[in-house]
Amino acid sequence: MQKILIVHNHYRIPGGEDVVAENEAKLLTDHGHKVIRYIRDNASVKGKMSMLFSMFFSLRTYRDIRRMIRREGIDIVHVHNTLFLISPAVYYAAAAEHVPVVQTMHNFRLICPAATFYRDRHVCEDCIKYGYGCALKGRCYRNSLLQTAAVLLMNFIHLHSGIYKKINFICLTEFNRDKLLLLNRRKQLIDPGKIRIKPNFTQPAKTVRIDNKEEPYYLVLGRIEALKGSSLIAKAFAKNGHRLIFAGDGEQKAALEHYIDRKGIDNIECRGQLSHEEAMELLAGAKALIAAPQWYETFGMTVIEAYSMGVPVIAADFGNPGSLVRDGITGLLFKNTVKGLNAAIELFETMDRDKLSDNAFWEFERRYSPEINYKELLDIYNGLR
């Protein structure tokens, strides 16, 4: 069995990347691999300047990784995040020891300093079209000219050093692969032959396709904020009259509740932040999950969680959540407008929901279950070059 070194840098605020890194480590361990973790945490550092110096090349990381590879007899180094403390030094350390590296791309930071392709409440690809001066002008990383410049310089140095040509990439979707390949638009900085597609996975649902005693409802699950299209969804359901539940918290929650009260809307409800177990139970009883992101997102975990319960998804034909929906088979796609969403709801109400549900569950078993994901990951590992 291969010995895998999992490398991950936690941000100050925990997020989905942490969950994915740990889930994959556990998946490998459960299948008999020896997994060693190299974890660092940005929360342990005081002062921005310390992190800015570390992000370019961490000697500590370089030494630690080389020592661990030798001591543990590591076969593969699998990296999830390097910002800030780990730094790209991990790649050079693995190369020095002649051990292949796999980098899972959880965001768009190699192409966009903000990592999101989103600025001033709209999708932004100005850096691709007009150059990275746009990012400096917009102070796109944490609204800081200095930090934005540091991220740009870090990317430039290491991309042009040639180290990224030696790395094997895992992109979560074809959409993400296409965005990553934009790095090669003027000069080949990464090897297209070393990019593989492997989505995230979720555990099988404990409760699948339950008959909920509540009045039938559609569900929005996650943060209530502009990025998630919460306002667009609320306006659509205020017009169509179907029951809708928001489960989550966020910057627009108070404004959404005020809108519901002011308009006297009785078919939209905010349940607030729920435990994961409560949220999954609510999801299992929904007619469909609604997703209307205003940015590309990097995957769409709620989509595959819905599929694991046989719940169809109605998603904007935009970015990654939309790319996970097979239109008319596992759910519906819609133009990302109020009118477009309402047209999709009207069509959904005429469709065979049980068939959509069966298709959604089959899609989970075919693409997003732990066993399928392990086979795909092992295939990637075995094909490293």
N, C-alpha and C positions, 0 to 999 in steps of 0.2 A: 504494500500500500504506500502511496505517495505521502511524503511529509510536507505539509503546507504551512508556510508562514503567513498568517493574516496580519496585514499592516493597516492600521486605521488611526486617524487623528480626529478626536472629538472636537466639535466646535464648543464655544462657551455655552450655547443653548442646545440641549439635546434635540435630535431630529431623526428623520426617517433613515438617513444613511447609517446611523448607529444600529438601528434595528436590523437593517439588511445585513450589515457586516456580521453581527452576532448570529443571526439566523443561518447564514451560510456556514459560519464556523461550526455551529451545532449540527447542521446537516452533514457536513463532512465527518465530524466526530462520530455521529450516529452510524455512518457507513464504514467505520473502521480506520479512517485516516488519522494519523497523528497530526494534530493541529496545535501550532504554537502561535501565540498572539504577541504582536508588538504594538502597544497602544499608548498614545500620548494624548494629553488633554489641554486645550488652549486655556481652560479655566485655571490652570495651575500657574500661569504666567501673569505677572503684574506689569503693566506698562506696554503701550503699543510699540514703542521703539524696539523692545526686546524681541517681540514677535516679528517685526519687520526685518530685523537682521537675520533671524532664524530661517525665514521663509525662503531665502535664496539658496542656501546650502548649509545644512546642519552637520557639522563634524561629528556631533554626538550620534546622530542617526547613522551616519556612514560607518562609524566604528561599531556601533551596536549591531547593525544588520550583518556586517561581515562576520562578526564574532558569533552571532546566533546561527548563521548559515553553516559555519564550520563545526560548531559544537553540536548542533542538532541534526546535521546531515540533511539540510533542507533541500527538497527537490524543486519546489515552486514557491515564488513569492507572489502573493495575491494582495494587491494594494486597493484600498477603498478611498481613502482621503489622505492628502499630505499637507494640507494647509492648516496651520502655519508651521508647527514645530517639527514635523517629520521632514518636510521639504522634499524636493526631487532628489536629494542625496540618496534616498532609498534605491532609486533606479541605478545609479552609478555603483553603489555597493554590490547590488545583485550582479551587475555586468562584470564587475571585477572578480566575482566568485564563479562566473559562468553559469549562473542560475537564471532560468527564464522568469520574466515578470508578466503578470496579468494585472491590468488596471481596469477596474469597473468604473465607467463614466456615470456618476450620479448627478452631474450637472453640466452646464455648458461653459465652465470657467476658462477652459483653454481657448475659447473663441470669443467669449464675452466676459469682461472683468466682473460684471455683476452676477454672472453665472445663470442669468434668467432670460436674457433677450427681452427684458421688460423695463421700461422707464417712463416716468410721467404718465402713468395709467394707460400705456399702450405698448404693444409689441414693438421692439426696436432692434433693427439689424443695421444701424448706421455704420458701425465699425466695419462690417463686412463690405458695405457699399462705398464708404468714403474714407476709411482708415481709422486707426485707433485714436487719433486726435479727438474724435467725437466723444470717446469715453473720458478723456481728460477734461474736455469742456463741460461734460455733464456730471463730472465727479461721480462716476457710476458705482464705484465701490465704496459703500458706507458714507456717501456724500463727502468724500475726502479726496482732495487733489493728490496729496502725498501717498495715501494708501492705494488709490487707483493707479498712480504712476508705478508704484512698487509691484503691483500685480502684473501690469503690462510688461515691465522690465524683466520680471521673473520668467514669464512665459516666453518672451523673446530670447533670452539667454539660453534657456534649456531646449526650446524648439530648434534653435539654430545650432546647438551643439551636436545635434544628431542623435541624442539619447532616445528621443521619442520614436525614432525609426526602429529601435530595437525592442520596443514594448508591444505586447499583445493587448488589445483593447476588447473589453466587453461593453457593448452598447445595449441598453434595455429595449430599444425598439429600432426599426428601420429608419424612422423619422430622426432619431438621435444620431444614427450612423451618418445619414445624409448631412446633418449639421456639422458633425465632426470632420467630415471630408472637406468642408469649406476651408479648412486649414491649408489644403493643397491647391487652392485656387491660383496661386502665383508660382509656388515652388513646392515640391513634394517634401513635406515635413514629417509625415507619418506614412506608414506602409499600409495601403488599403487591404492588402492580403492578410494582414494581422488583425483585422477587425471582425469580431464575431457578435452575433445577436443572441442574447439570452435575457429573457425578462426576469423580473422578480417573481417570487412565489408567495403563496400563503398557505396556511395549514387548512385541512378540510374543516368545514364548519361543523360545530357540534350540533347546531340546529339547522336543518335544511328545509326550505320551502314550507314554513309553518302556516297553518290557517289561523291568522290573527283574528281575535274577537273584536278588534277595533273596526270602526268604519274604514273602508278601503282608503289607502293614502299613497301618495308619492313621497319620496324621501330625498332630502339633501343632507349629505353627511360630510362633516368637516368644518373648517374655519369659515366664519361668516365675514367675508371681506371682498374688496373690489376684485382682487385677483381671481376669486372663485365665481364671479358673476352672480353674487347673491341678489343684488338689486334687480338684475335682468330677470332672474327666475321668479322673484316675488311679484314683479309687475305682470309677468305672463299669467301666473296663477290667480292674481287679483282679477284678471279678465276672464279666464276660462272657468272659474268656479270649482275646480276639482280640489279635493283636500290635499294639502301639502304640509309636511313636517320638516322643519329645520332642526337638525341635531348637531350642536356645536356652539362654539363661542368665537369671538373675534372682534375686530375693530368696527364692524358695521352692525353688530348685534343690537345695540341700543337704537341706532337709526332705523333698523328694520322693525323693531318692536314699536317704535313711534309711528312709523308708516302704517303698520297694521291697525293700531289704535285710531290714528287720525282718519283713516279711510273707512273705518268700521268693517274691516275684512274679517269674516268669521271662518273662512276655509283655510287660513294659513296659521300655523302654530310654531312657536319657538320652544323647543324642549331644553335648550341650553346644553352645557357640556355634560356628557354622559360617560360612564365607565365604558371600557372597551366591550365588556360583556353585555351591558345594556344597549349599546349602540348596535352590536351585532344581532341582538334579539329583535330590535326595531327594524333593522335592515332585512332580516329574514321574513318579516311580515309585510314588506312593502310591495306595492304593485310594480314599481320600477324605481331605480335610482336615477336621479337627475344630476347631470354634470355639465356646467357651462363655463369652463375656465376662460379667463381673458388673457392668459399667457400659455406658452407651450406646455408647461410642466415637464417633468422628466420621466414620469411614468403614469401611474394612476392606480394606486393600491386599492382604493375603494371600489374600482371597477372589478378587479379580480376577486375582491372579497364578496361582492354581490354575486358574481358568477359561482362562487363556491357554495352559495345557498340557492342557486337556481333563480336568482332575481335578475330580470332583464335590465339593461341600462339604456337610458335616453341621453345621448351626449352630443355636444356641439361638434360639428365636423371640423375640428380645429385642434392642432397639437396632439399630444400623446394620448390623453383619455379617449379622444375620438378615434385614434388609430387602433385602439383595442376593441372597438365595437364593430361587429359585422352587421352592416345595415340590413334590417329586415330579417336577420337570423338570430342574433343574440340581443337585439335591441334596435334602436333607431338612431340615426344621425340627423342633426338639424342645422340649418344656417343659424349662426350665433346672434340671433335677434329675438325680441319678444314675439314677433310674428312667426318666426321660424320655429320657435319652441312650441307655440300653441298649435301650429300645424302638425307638428310631430305628436303632440298629446292627442289631438283629434284623431289622427291615424292610428295611434296605439290603442285607443279605445275600441277600434273596430277589429283588431287583430286577435289571433288565437294566443292568448297569454300563456297557456299551458305549454304550447309548442315552443314559444320563445324561452320559457323557463327551462325546459328540457335541453334546449340548445345551449343556453348559458351555462348550465351545469356540466354539460359535455365539454364545452370549451375550457372550463376550469380543469377538468380531468385530463384533457388533451394537451394543454399548454402551461398551466400554472400550478399544478400540484407539486409537492415536495419531491416525489419520486421522479417525475418527468424532469424537474429542474436539476436534480442530481445527475441524471443521465446526460443532460446537456452540458453541465459543468464539467463532468468527467471527460466528455468528448472534447471539450475545449482544452483541458489539461493535457490529454493524450496527443493532441495535435499541435502542441506548442513547438515553435521553431525560432 
